[in-house]
Amino acid sequence: MALMNRETVSRFTAIKQVEATIDRILTEYPRDVTSTLSPSEVHFFGQSVDLRRLLVMKELYRLSEDVDRVYTEHNEQNRAARNDNPSSLHLEAYERSFKEINEMAGRPFGRGQVRRFLDLGFAPGGVTTWLLRSNGSALGTGISLSLEASGIQSQVDLQFLARFQQRYEDIRDIADGRATIDSGAFDLVIANAAVVLPEDNVSWNHRVHLVYAQLLVAFQNIAPGGSLTISLQTRPFDWVVDVLTTLRQSFASIIAVKPKLHAKRSVTHVVCQGYMASSDAECSYVERIRAGIGYLKQASGAVDAPLGGTANLPRISAPPNQVNLEAQVQFVAELLTPVWKRQYTAIHEHYQEVLRDTHERGPTVPASNADAVGSWRRQQTAVVQPGGSGSSNWRNRATEQHGSGQRGREHRTTGSGDRSGRSGGMTTDLSWRRGQH
Ligand SMILES: C[S@@+](CC[C@H](N)C(=O)[O-])C[C@H]1O[C@@H](n2cnc3c(N)ncnc32)[C@H](O)[C@@H]1O
């Protein structure tokens, strides 16, 4: 690693130096980056300057002790001002975030346009609250893990409970047919379930399994013409590309948006409208997702193991011999470029603030707007400074730790992966995983 190391990063006092280093790394040492990527990402790396710049920016930010210090201080402040009810803060943040997603998608989900919705991973209930408030006669069903299983409490207001059925089930059980959703076709499905316990060192196959399970339940329960919003990683892993391709084939329109809450994280909300898969196509997708879930349940190796990793994960979008990789790369790069740019800008802005404040005024910069909302569990967990174990190598993900005080560990462990990060969640910049983005 000629330049992408802590020593180089420790010399930065202004964002201009970071920018110049990104340019140098990309010009002189691109192998330092590509050697840490999955084969699928390497393909995109060659195609997209925005992805290239983002990947290096994320890594330098991740390696910065100035940034660590800011997050650590923020963590300590959170602990000191311990909030007894963090779920309510998350509820409001998710509500605002969905309002923003709706706006970015051209406002398809308010003003009475939604009649029946299914919210996968609904608790604490921000998205549901926004939907019930904005659609006066909408009926909803929400599925989340129980409080005991997830540590996350439903906060949906009593006034809405006549129109909202809360169910505590594991979505993977529903996908396996061990539990059912009786109400049939929904005109909106939200797939926002994510593992949120920082102490869980969840393996890549379990995380991908949760995405697959949500996709399967969505296909089985969405009405013709209906919409789906799903949270996905923005790193173009082969399985992410496959899921995006499947969505493009199944909906009249698909866009990827990035609300402020998740600005620094490698996560996007994909908004799909106009469900149009024929019943034959739907059956094929469901069958292939089931095969994928079967594979994921057995997978025990590293994410890039030639036999047990994602390389052999059955594809959903098409049988293996019919996959058109070039077309997929072009479509996915177009879809994700605005999201990659937005993430770069958000990290750049925060890094600039940190460097300015650290080197001009002393470290007083808050971690981020989103981080003003505390973690459900973070306050109970010791802050761990990223150290030597913080290798960003994609190949190390399956063995790396992740947790609330560690930036950027979660997704790297998953192969749904993210090597940079501070602050995330499946999808969540809200910072029960401040460290991931
Ligand atoms: C980021 S939170 C979702 C926030 C929520 N959409 C809102 O608007 O407030 C993730 C949710 O996914 C749920 N979850 C995680 N794994 C799950 C599973 N296997 N089955 C059901 N829910 C799950 C968690 O319990 C948690 O409620």
Ligand as a Chemical Component Dictionary entry (heavy atoms), coordinates in Angstrom:
data_LIG
# 
_chem_comp.id                   LIG 
_chem_comp.type                 NON-POLYMER 
_chem_comp.pdbx_formal_charge   0 
_chem_comp.three_letter_code    LIG 
# 
loop_
_chem_comp_atom.comp_id 
_chem_comp_atom.atom_id 
_chem_comp_atom.alt_atom_id 
_chem_comp_atom.type_symbol 
_chem_comp_atom.charge 
_chem_comp_atom.model_Cartn_x 
_chem_comp_atom.model_Cartn_y 
_chem_comp_atom.model_Cartn_z 
_chem_comp_atom.pdbx_ordinal 
LIG C1  C1  C 0  -33.235 -0.253  10.239 1  
LIG S1  S1  S 1  -34.494 -0.946  11.151 2  
LIG C2  C2  C 0  -35.842 -0.488  10.152 3  
LIG C3  C3  C 0  -36.370 0.897   10.424 4  
LIG C4  C4  C 0  -37.816 0.992   10.022 5  
LIG N1  N1  N 0  -38.022 0.673   8.624  6  
LIG C5  C5  C 0  -38.446 2.324   10.346 7  
LIG O1  O1  O 0  -38.927 2.964   9.431  8  
LIG O2  O2  O -1 -38.474 2.704   11.504 9  
LIG C6  C6  C 0  -34.299 -2.634  10.745 10 
LIG C7  C7  C 0  -35.434 -3.525  11.184 11 
LIG O3  O3  O 0  -35.257 -4.807  10.571 12 
LIG C8  C8  C 0  -35.736 -5.765  11.477 13 
LIG N2  N2  N 0  -35.209 -7.080  11.123 14 
LIG C9  C9  C 0  -33.917 -7.475  11.041 15 
LIG N3  N3  N 0  -33.846 -8.770  10.692 16 
LIG C10 C10 C 0  -35.121 -9.216  10.549 17 
LIG C11 C11 C 0  -35.703 -10.455 10.232 18 
LIG N4  N4  N 0  -34.952 -11.524 9.967  19 
LIG N5  N5  N 0  -37.046 -10.563 10.204 20 
LIG C12 C12 C 0  -37.816 -9.489  10.505 21 
LIG N6  N6  N 0  -37.320 -8.269  10.798 22 
LIG C13 C13 C 0  -35.997 -8.136  10.835 23 
LIG C14 C14 C 0  -35.227 -5.263  12.804 24 
LIG O4  O4  O 0  -35.941 -5.882  13.847 25 
LIG C15 C15 C 0  -35.492 -3.760  12.676 26 
LIG O5  O5  O 0  -36.776 -3.494  13.122 27 
# 
loop_
_chem_comp_bond.comp_id 
_chem_comp_bond.atom_id_1 
_chem_comp_bond.atom_id_2 
_chem_comp_bond.value_order 
_chem_comp_bond.pdbx_ordinal 
LIG C1  S1  SING 1  
LIG S1  C2  SING 2  
LIG S1  C6  SING 3  
LIG C2  C3  SING 4  
LIG C3  C4  SING 5  
LIG C4  N1  SING 6  
LIG C4  C5  SING 7  
LIG C5  O1  DOUB 8  
LIG C5  O2  SING 9  
LIG C6  C7  SING 10 
LIG C7  O3  SING 11 
LIG C7  C15 SING 12 
LIG O3  C8  SING 13 
LIG C8  N2  SING 14 
LIG C8  C14 SING 15 
LIG N2  C9  SING 16 
LIG N2  C13 SING 17 
LIG C9  N3  DOUB 18 
LIG N3  C10 SING 19 
LIG C10 C11 SING 20 
LIG C10 C13 DOUB 21 
LIG C11 N4  SING 22 
LIG C11 N5  DOUB 23 
LIG N5  C12 SING 24 
LIG C12 N6  DOUB 25 
LIG N6  C13 SING 26 
LIG C14 O4  SING 27 
LIG C14 C15 SING 28 
LIG C15 O5  SING 29 
# 
